[in-house]
Amino acid sequence: MVDGQYGGIVYSQSNHKLIQQGKLTSTYEGRETGFITGDGVVLNTDGTYSPNTTAAITPDWYNRYYRRANVESNSFDASFLKLREVSLQYNFPKKSLKNTGITSLSISTFGRNLATVSDFPIYDPETAALNGDTILPGIEMGQMPSPANYGFNLKVNL
């Protein structure tokens, strides 16, 4: 079974926290030098603009740019495609069960939550948060993705 969602926005508190702590690859820039020059422009005294050349201390820059109040820098497309379940079953032919006392026999294997395709940078865009007894869809606050499950079934009818 495959299912998905196209569109929507998810706000990621985990993205905010992990960037603030320097734990994501997007924080590599500036680590070696200790400084980063952010994109943008500065206003000149004559009213024109020039590219920004002012360096900031790397942790300070990331903490300010990705602060929790900057919702845009921590919001992402919530589109996804998920492989929810795959199963394979074999039914033994009745004539192979002759003289065994078994009327039917089948064996199957399955897997659930096998893959997610998404541009969401953290764990799982299909997420929600709780605020008391209210579910808030589209807010990710450290939720782990659904675990993959594997198993098999054996069905015997006498």
N, CA and C atoms as a LAMMPS dump frame, in Angstrom:
ITEM: TIMESTEP
0
ITEM: NUMBER OF ATOMS
474
ITEM: BOX BOUNDS ff ff ff
-5.0000000000000000e+02 5.0000000000000000e+02
-5.0000000000000000e+02 5.0000000000000000e+02
-5.0000000000000000e+02 5.0000000000000000e+02
ITEM: ATOMS id mol type element x y z
1 1 1 N 0.849 -1.162 0
2 1 2 C 0 0 0
3 1 3 C 0.902 1.235 0
4 2 1 N 0.57 2.153 -0.86
5 2 2 C 1.293 3.417 -0.966
6 2 3 C 0.304 4.534 -0.69
7 3 1 N 0.728 5.538 0.05
8 3 2 C -0.116 6.716 0.218
9 3 3 C 0.764 7.937 0.394
10 4 1 N 0.146 9.089 0.317
11 4 2 C 0.939 10.299 0.419
12 4 3 C 0.097 11.534 0.589
13 5 1 N 0.774 12.638 0.547
14 5 2 C 0.145 13.954 0.677
15 5 3 C 0.906 14.91 -0.221
16 6 1 N 0.172 15.745 -0.904
17 6 2 C 0.806 16.766 -1.73
18 6 3 C 0.452 18.13 -1.165
19 7 1 N 1.475 18.894 -0.796
20 7 2 C 1.259 20.247 -0.297
21 7 3 C 1.164 20.311 1.21
22 8 1 N 0.938 21.498 1.664
23 8 2 C 0.877 21.748 3.097
24 8 3 C 2.228 22.214 3.611
25 9 1 N 2.218 22.705 4.827
26 9 2 C 3.438 23.215 5.46
27 9 3 C 3.55 22.575 6.831
28 10 1 N 4.768 22.206 7.188
29 10 2 C 5.019 21.688 8.527
30 10 3 C 6.111 22.552 9.163
31 11 1 N 5.857 22.972 10.391
32 11 2 C 6.825 23.75 11.162
33 11 3 C 7.641 22.775 12
34 12 1 N 8.964 22.897 11.955
35 12 2 C 9.836 21.956 12.648
36 12 3 C 10.59 22.622 13.791
37 13 1 N 10.171 22.314 15.002
38 13 2 C 10.898 22.766 16.183
39 13 3 C 12.231 22.025 16.294
40 14 1 N 12.283 20.783 15.817
41 14 2 C 13.541 20.028 15.837
42 14 3 C 14.584 20.694 14.96
43 15 1 N 14.182 21.182 13.779
44 15 2 C 15.12 21.88 12.902
45 15 3 C 15.714 23.076 13.639
46 16 1 N 14.855 23.841 14.302
47 16 2 C 15.317 25.001 15.077
48 16 3 C 16.351 24.586 16.124
49 17 1 N 16.027 23.587 16.916
50 17 2 C 16.909 23.178 18.012
51 17 3 C 18.216 22.57 17.5
52 18 1 N 18.14 21.707 16.479
53 18 2 C 19.346 21.05 15.98
54 18 3 C 20.285 22.033 15.289
55 19 1 N 19.738 23.025 14.604
56 19 2 C 20.592 24.057 14.005
57 19 3 C 21.196 24.922 15.105
58 20 1 N 20.395 25.277 16.079
59 20 2 C 20.885 26.087 17.199
60 20 3 C 22.059 25.389 17.897
61 21 1 N 22.023 24.066 17.944
62 21 2 C 23.088 23.296 18.587
63 21 3 C 24.209 22.912 17.618
64 22 1 N 24.079 23.296 16.334
65 22 2 C 25.113 22.992 15.352
66 22 3 C 25.189 21.534 14.969
67 23 1 N 24.064 20.821 15.012
68 23 2 C 24.07 19.382 14.77
69 23 3 C 23.61 18.981 13.372
70 24 1 N 23.271 19.941 12.524
71 24 2 C 22.844 19.615 11.162
72 24 3 C 23.917 20.025 10.161
73 25 1 N 23.947 19.339 9.027
74 25 2 C 24.943 19.651 7.997
75 25 3 C 24.79 21.068 7.477
76 26 1 N 23.617 21.638 7.58
77 26 2 C 23.419 23.011 7.107
78 26 3 C 24.179 24.029 7.96
79 27 1 N 24.744 23.589 9.074
80 27 2 C 25.529 24.504 9.916
81 27 3 C 27.035 24.338 9.705
82 28 1 N 27.439 23.628 8.66
83 28 2 C 28.877 23.457 8.382
84 28 3 C 29.556 24.78 8.058
85 29 1 N 28.853 25.633 7.303
86 29 2 C 29.469 26.899 6.897
87 29 3 C 29.842 27.719 8.13
88 30 1 N 31.085 28.151 8.188
89 30 2 C 31.553 28.992 9.281
90 30 3 C 32.179 28.244 10.437
91 31 1 N 32.12 26.923 10.428
92 31 2 C 32.691 26.169 11.553
93 31 3 C 34.212 26.304 11.627
94 32 1 N 34.868 26.249 10.485
95 32 2 C 36.339 26.291 10.476
96 32 3 C 36.872 27.659 10.893
97 33 1 N 36.238 28.707 10.402
98 33 2 C 36.74 30.06 10.665
99 33 3 C 36.15 30.673 11.925
100 34 1 N 34.97 30.188 12.327
101 34 2 C 34.294 30.772 13.483
102 34 3 C 33.444 31.979 13.132
103 35 1 N 33.421 32.318 11.828
104 35 2 C 32.64 33.472 11.373
105 35 3 C 31.861 33.097 10.123
106 36 1 N 30.771 33.809 9.904
107 36 2 C 29.953 33.608 8.711
108 36 3 C 29.455 34.967 8.242
109 37 1 N 29.432 35.132 6.935
110 37 2 C 28.896 36.356 6.349
111 37 3 C 27.569 35.996 5.706
112 38 1 N 26.497 36.455 6.284
113 38 2 C 25.173 36.119 5.786
114 38 3 C 24.847 36.809 4.478
115 39 1 N 23.908 36.209 3.74
116 39 2 C 23.417 36.829 2.51
117 39 3 C 22.689 38.117 2.855
118 40 1 N 22.536 38.943 1.859
119 40 2 C 21.762 40.159 2.059
120 40 3 C 22.535 41.387 1.638
121 41 1 N 21.964 42.507 1.927
122 41 2 C 22.555 43.788 1.542
123 41 3 C 22.565 44.724 2.741
124 42 1 N 23.367 45.778 2.606
125 42 2 C 23.392 46.831 3.618
126 42 3 C 23.058 48.15 2.935
127 43 1 N 22.434 49.033 3.666
128 43 2 C 22.063 50.351 3.15
129 43 3 C 23.257 51.288 3.288
130 44 1 N 23.664 51.86 2.166
131 44 2 C 24.77 52.825 2.17
132 44 3 C 24.25 54.205 2.551
133 45 1 N 25.146 55.1 2.917
134 45 2 C 24.755 56.453 3.328
135 45 3 C 24.108 57.232 2.189
136 46 1 N 24.407 56.873 0.935
137 46 2 C 23.809 57.585 -0.201
138 46 3 C 22.458 56.996 -0.627
139 47 1 N 21.942 56.019 0.135
140 47 2 C 20.639 55.439 -0.169
141 47 3 C 20.701 54.22 -1.074
142 48 1 N 21.869 53.861 -1.554
143 48 2 C 22.014 52.655 -2.376
144 48 3 C 22.314 51.461 -1.472
145 49 1 N 22.33 50.292 -2.092
146 49 2 C 22.595 49.065 -1.342
147 49 3 C 23.861 48.396 -1.857
148 50 1 N 24.565 47.746 -0.96
149 50 2 C 25.765 46.973 -1.297
150 50 3 C 25.631 45.588 -0.673
151 51 1 N 26.296 44.578 -1.276
152 51 2 C 26.271 43.242 -0.66
153 51 3 C 26.849 43.282 0.754
154 52 1 N 26.268 42.489 1.624
155 52 2 C 26.742 42.409 3.003
156 52 3 C 28.153 41.828 3.038
157 53 1 N 29.045 42.463 3.761
158 53 2 C 30.41 41.956 3.941
159 53 3 C 30.771 41.846 5.418
160 54 1 N 29.813 42.086 6.289
161 54 2 C 30.072 42.045 7.725
162 54 3 C 29.956 40.607 8.224
163 55 1 N 31.028 40.112 8.805
164 55 2 C 31.031 38.747 9.334
165 55 3 C 30.447 38.738 10.742
166 56 1 N 29.742 37.659 11.048
167 56 2 C 29.178 37.474 12.391
168 56 3 C 29.783 36.204 12.988
169 57 1 N 29.797 36.121 14.292
170 57 2 C 30.259 34.906 14.961
171 57 3 C 29.273 33.795 14.603
172 58 1 N 29.803 32.666 14.144
173 58 2 C 28.975 31.595 13.58
174 58 3 C 27.808 31.178 14.475
175 59 1 N 28.015 30.804 15.746
176 59 2 C 26.864 30.394 16.558
177 59 3 C 25.83 31.507 16.717
178 60 1 N 26.292 32.741 16.842
179 60 2 C 25.352 33.861 16.979
180 60 3 C 24.5 34.004 15.728
181 61 1 N 25.135 33.88 14.555
182 61 2 C 24.392 34.024 13.296
183 61 3 C 23.317 32.949 13.18
184 62 1 N 23.681 31.676 13.404
185 62 2 C 22.706 30.588 13.298
186 62 3 C 21.605 30.728 14.343
187 63 1 N 21.963 31.096 15.566
188 63 2 C 20.952 31.254 16.618
189 63 3 C 19.949 32.346 16.284
190 64 1 N 20.403 33.414 15.68
191 64 2 C 19.484 34.509 15.347
192 64 3 C 18.673 34.21 14.089
193 65 1 N 19.33 33.66 13.069
194 65 2 C 18.621 33.402 11.815
195 65 3 C 17.568 32.311 11.981
196 66 1 N 17.899 31.257 12.694
197 66 2 C 16.98 30.126 12.849
198 66 3 C 16.231 30.161 14.176
199 67 1 N 16.13 31.315 14.798
200 67 2 C 15.432 31.397 16.081
201 67 3 C 13.985 30.939 15.908
202 68 1 N 13.402 30.536 16.999
203 68 2 C 12.053 29.981 16.965
204 68 3 C 11.047 30.962 16.386
205 69 1 N 11.237 32.251 16.625
206 69 2 C 10.293 33.255 16.122
207 69 3 C 10.369 33.395 14.604
208 70 1 N 11.458 32.946 13.981
209 70 2 C 11.584 32.996 12.529
210 70 3 C 10.929 31.745 11.956
211 71 1 N 9.628 31.783 11.862
212 71 2 C 8.86 30.617 11.434
213 71 3 C 9.246 30.186 10.026
214 72 1 N 9.532 31.135 9.152
215 72 2 C 9.84 30.803 7.759
216 72 3 C 11.066 29.9 7.632
217 73 1 N 12.112 30.146 8.41
218 73 2 C 13.336 29.35 8.286
219 73 3 C 13.185 27.942 8.857
220 74 1 N 12.108 27.685 9.576
221 74 2 C 11.867 26.368 10.16
222 74 3 C 10.596 25.714 9.625
223 75 1 N 10.078 26.217 8.499
224 75 2 C 8.869 25.666 7.881
225 75 3 C 9.229 25.029 6.548
226 76 1 N 8.601 23.894 6.265
227 76 2 C 8.962 23.102 5.096
228 76 3 C 7.717 22.537 4.423
229 77 1 N 7.892 22.157 3.16
230 77 2 C 6.832 21.495 2.401
231 77 3 C 6.5 20.172 3.091
232 78 1 N 5.227 19.911 3.302
233 78 2 C 4.792 18.71 4.011
234 78 3 C 4.451 17.559 3.07
235 79 1 N 4.768 17.686 1.789
236 79 2 C 4.466 16.617 0.832
237 79 3 C 5.289 15.372 1.15
238 80 1 N 4.674 14.21 0.94
239 80 2 C 5.397 12.955 1.142
240 80 3 C 4.72 11.838 0.362
241 81 1 N 5.467 10.777 0.159
242 81 2 C 4.969 9.534 -0.42
243 81 3 C 5.517 8.422 0.464
244 82 1 N 4.635 7.552 0.948
245 82 2 C 5.059 6.5 1.874
246 82 3 C 4.676 5.124 1.353
247 83 1 N 5.605 4.201 1.522
248 83 2 C 5.322 2.792 1.272
249 83 3 C 4.867 2.227 2.611
250 84 1 N 3.557 2.133 2.775
251 84 2 C 2.975 1.757 4.07
252 84 3 C 3.06 0.26 4.343
253 85 1 N 2.775 -0.54 3.304
254 85 2 C 2.76 -1.985 3.553
255 85 3 C 3.016 -2.755 2.269
256 86 1 N 3.773 -3.833 2.418
257 86 2 C 4.005 -4.794 1.346
258 86 3 C 3.82 -6.168 1.962
259 87 1 N 3.097 -7.037 1.262
260 87 2 C 2.943 -8.404 1.758
261 87 3 C 3.036 -9.38 0.592
262 88 1 N 3.487 -10.568 0.915
263 88 2 C 3.634 -11.635 -0.068
264 88 3 C 3.109 -12.903 0.58
265 89 1 N 2.18 -13.577 -0.116
266 89 2 C 1.552 -14.767 0.459
267 89 3 C 1.632 -15.923 -0.521
268 90 1 N 1.867 -17.111 0.03
269 90 2 C 1.856 -18.331 -0.774
270 90 3 C 0.827 -19.271 -0.18
271 91 1 N -0.106 -19.742 -1.017
272 91 2 C -1.108 -20.727 -0.62
273 91 3 C -0.678 -22.087 -1.174
274 92 1 N -0.504 -23.039 -0.294
275 92 2 C -0.118 -24.374 -0.733
276 92 3 C -1.284 -25.013 -1.486
277 93 1 N -1.004 -25.676 -2.596
278 93 2 C -2.084 -26.336 -3.35
279 93 3 C -2.742 -27.42 -2.492
280 94 1 N -4.052 -27.552 -2.632
281 94 2 C -4.8 -28.526 -1.825
282 94 3 C -4.296 -29.948 -2.045
283 95 1 N -3.91 -30.256 -3.274
284 95 2 C -3.466 -31.631 -3.52
285 95 3 C -2.133 -31.938 -2.831
286 96 1 N -1.327 -30.904 -2.524
287 96 2 C -0.079 -31.162 -1.792
288 96 3 C -0.343 -31.408 -0.306
289 97 1 N -1.557 -31.089 0.142
290 97 2 C -1.927 -31.282 1.547
291 97 3 C -2.7 -32.586 1.763
292 98 1 N -2.917 -33.324 0.682
293 98 2 C -3.692 -34.564 0.735
294 98 3 C -3.059 -35.533 1.743
295 99 1 N -3.874 -36.164 2.529
296 99 2 C -3.469 -37.152 3.538
297 99 3 C -2.656 -36.544 4.687
298 100 1 N -2.766 -35.221 4.909
299 100 2 C -2.049 -34.59 6.032
300 100 3 C -2.998 -34.184 7.155
301 101 1 N -4.297 -34.175 6.877
302 101 2 C -5.257 -33.697 7.859
303 101 3 C -5.414 -32.18 7.827
304 102 1 N -4.692 -31.525 6.924
305 102 2 C -4.759 -30.063 6.788
306 102 3 C -5.594 -29.747 5.554
307 103 1 N -6.619 -28.888 5.727
308 103 2 C -7.471 -28.531 4.581
309 103 3 C -6.922 -27.348 3.794
310 104 1 N -6.231 -26.431 4.471
311 104 2 C -5.588 -25.309 3.767
312 104 3 C -4.383 -24.841 4.576
313 105 1 N -3.38 -24.354 3.845
314 105 2 C -2.152 -23.901 4.475
315 105 3 C -1.606 -22.731 3.67
316 106 1 N -1.306 -21.649 4.362
317 106 2 C -0.696 -20.5 3.686
318 106 3 C 0.374 -19.898 4.591
319 107 1 N 1.358 -19.301 3.956
320 107 2 C 2.415 -18.603 4.675
321 107 3 C 2.594 -17.251 4
322 108 1 N 2.802 -16.236 4.799
323 108 2 C 2.979 -14.903 4.223
324 108 3 C 3.998 -14.125 5.04
325 109 1 N 4.56 -13.132 4.405
326 109 2 C 5.475 -12.211 5.07
327 109 3 C 5.018 -10.792 4.762
328 110 1 N 5.319 -9.874 5.653
329 110 2 C 4.869 -8.499 5.441
330 110 3 C 5.882 -7.518 6.017
331 111 1 N 5.794 -6.306 5.536
332 111 2 C 6.561 -5.195 6.076
333 111 3 C 5.68 -3.961 6.084
334 112 1 N 5.764 -3.179 7.131
335 112 2 C 4.965 -1.95 7.248
336 112 3 C 5.884 -0.759 7.518
337 113 1 N 5.468 0.406 7.027
338 113 2 C 6.252 1.647 7.177
339 113 3 C 7.68 1.448 6.662
340 114 1 N 7.775 1.033 5.406
341 114 2 C 9.063 0.64 4.84
342 114 3 C 9.874 1.794 4.269
343 115 1 N 9.221 2.828 3.747
344 115 2 C 9.977 3.918 3.121
345 115 3 C 9.143 5.189 3.094
346 116 1 N 9.831 6.32 3.165
347 116 2 C 9.21 7.634 3.027
348 116 3 C 10.047 8.453 2.063
349 117 1 N 9.385 9.046 1.081
350 117 2 C 10.046 9.953 0.145
351 117 3 C 9.513 11.348 0.44
352 118 1 N 10.422 12.256 0.811
353 118 2 C 10.012 13.607 1.182
354 118 3 C 11.232 14.513 1.183
355 119 1 N 11.01 15.791 0.971
356 119 2 C 12.079 16.776 1.094
357 119 3 C 12.183 17.322 2.517
358 120 1 N 11.328 16.857 3.42
359 120 2 C 11.366 17.312 4.809
360 120 3 C 12.706 16.914 5.422
361 121 1 N 13.464 17.858 5.999
362 121 2 C 14.842 17.568 6.401
363 121 3 C 15.013 16.817 7.721
364 122 1 N 13.968 16.676 8.497
365 122 2 C 14.148 16.046 9.808
366 122 3 C 13.664 14.597 9.729
367 123 1 N 12.618 14.223 10.397
368 123 2 C 12.233 12.823 10.466
369 123 3 C 11.058 12.489 9.566
370 124 1 N 9.907 13.01 9.882
371 124 2 C 8.685 12.579 9.213
372 124 3 C 7.739 13.77 9.085
373 125 1 N 7.375 14.15 7.845
374 125 2 C 6.488 15.303 7.685
375 125 3 C 5.047 15.033 8.12
376 126 1 N 4.686 13.771 8.272
377 126 2 C 3.336 13.428 8.728
378 126 3 C 3.365 13.422 10.258
379 127 1 N 3.158 14.581 10.825
380 127 2 C 3.378 14.743 12.256
381 127 3 C 2.348 15.691 12.847
382 128 1 N 2.276 15.7 14.138
383 128 2 C 1.399 16.625 14.857
384 128 3 C 1.94 16.765 16.275
385 129 1 N 1.51 17.793 16.946
386 129 2 C 1.911 18.019 18.336
387 129 3 C 0.656 18.075 19.193
388 130 1 N 0.837 17.888 20.47
389 130 2 C -0.274 17.99 21.416
390 130 3 C -0.143 19.273 22.214
391 131 1 N -1.274 19.934 22.388
392 131 2 C -1.358 21.094 23.264
393 131 3 C -2.514 20.795 24.207
394 132 1 N -2.185 20.225 25.344
395 132 2 C -3.244 19.754 26.232
396 132 3 C -3.924 18.567 25.58
397 133 1 N -5.22 18.699 25.317
398 133 2 C -5.942 17.621 24.647
399 133 3 C -6.226 17.951 23.183
400 134 1 N -5.552 18.962 22.636
401 134 2 C -5.761 19.38 21.253
402 134 3 C -4.6 18.905 20.382
403 135 1 N -4.925 18.251 19.271
404 135 2 C -3.907 17.825 18.315
405 135 3 C -3.675 18.961 17.332
406 136 1 N -2.415 19.338 17.157
407 136 2 C -2.041 20.423 16.252
408 136 3 C -1.296 19.84 15.053
409 137 1 N -1.986 19.576 13.938
410 137 2 C -1.291 19.021 12.775
411 137 3 C -0.326 20.036 12.183
412 138 1 N 0.759 19.531 11.588
413 138 2 C 1.711 20.407 10.922
414 138 3 C 2.754 21.022 11.826
415 139 1 N 2.851 20.548 13.063
416 139 2 C 3.876 21.042 13.983
417 139 3 C 4.692 19.843 14.455
418 140 1 N 5.978 19.862 14.144
419 140 2 C 6.871 18.765 14.512
420 140 3 C 7.739 19.233 15.668
421 141 1 N 7.712 18.484 16.757
422 141 2 C 8.477 18.863 17.95
423 141 3 C 9.21 17.65 18.51
424 142 1 N 10.039 17.03 17.685
425 142 2 C 10.845 15.913 18.159
426 142 3 C 10.202 14.553 18.011
427 143 1 N 9.067 14.475 17.328
428 143 2 C 8.437 13.179 17.147
429 143 3 C 9.32 12.288 16.278
430 144 1 N 9.403 11.047 16.643
431 144 2 C 10.149 10.077 15.855
432 144 3 C 9.224 9.532 14.767
433 145 1 N 9.792 9.083 13.659
434 145 2 C 8.958 8.516 12.599
435 145 3 C 8.341 7.193 13.04
436 146 1 N 7.307 6.781 12.329
437 146 2 C 6.687 5.486 12.611
438 146 3 C 7.716 4.387 12.37
439 147 1 N 7.844 3.448 13.291
440 147 2 C 8.854 2.4 13.111
441 147 3 C 8.441 1.415 12.022
442 148 1 N 9.421 0.852 11.352
443 148 2 C 9.162 -0.214 10.387
444 148 3 C 8.88 -1.494 11.166
445 149 1 N 7.935 -2.276 10.662
446 149 2 C 7.588 -3.555 11.277
447 149 3 C 7.695 -4.639 10.218
448 150 1 N 8.207 -5.787 10.616
449 150 2 C 8.324 -6.928 9.717
450 150 3 C 7.753 -8.137 10.429
451 151 1 N 7.199 -9.059 9.665
452 151 2 C 6.673 -10.254 10.299
453 151 3 C 6.265 -11.295 9.289
454 152 1 N 5.735 -12.379 9.82
455 152 2 C 5.222 -13.428 8.949
456 152 3 C 3.98 -14.025 9.592
457 153 1 N 3.18 -14.649 8.765
458 153 2 C 1.951 -15.307 9.203
459 153 3 C 1.959 -16.738 8.688
460 154 1 N 1.466 -17.611 9.488
461 154 2 C 1.264 -18.999 9.095
462 154 3 C -0.18 -19.324 9.429
463 155 1 N -0.943 -19.723 8.415
464 155 2 C -2.362 -20.02 8.631
465 155 3 C -2.607 -21.477 8.259
466 156 1 N -3.08 -22.23 9.242
467 156 2 C -3.343 -23.652 9.05
468 156 3 C -4.798 -23.917 9.4
469 157 1 N -5.525 -24.533 8.485
470 157 2 C -6.905 -24.957 8.747
471 157 3 C -6.946 -26.477 8.703
472 158 1 N -7.507 -27.048 9.769
473 158 2 C -7.609 -28.51 9.858
474 158 3 C -8.955 -28.998 9.394
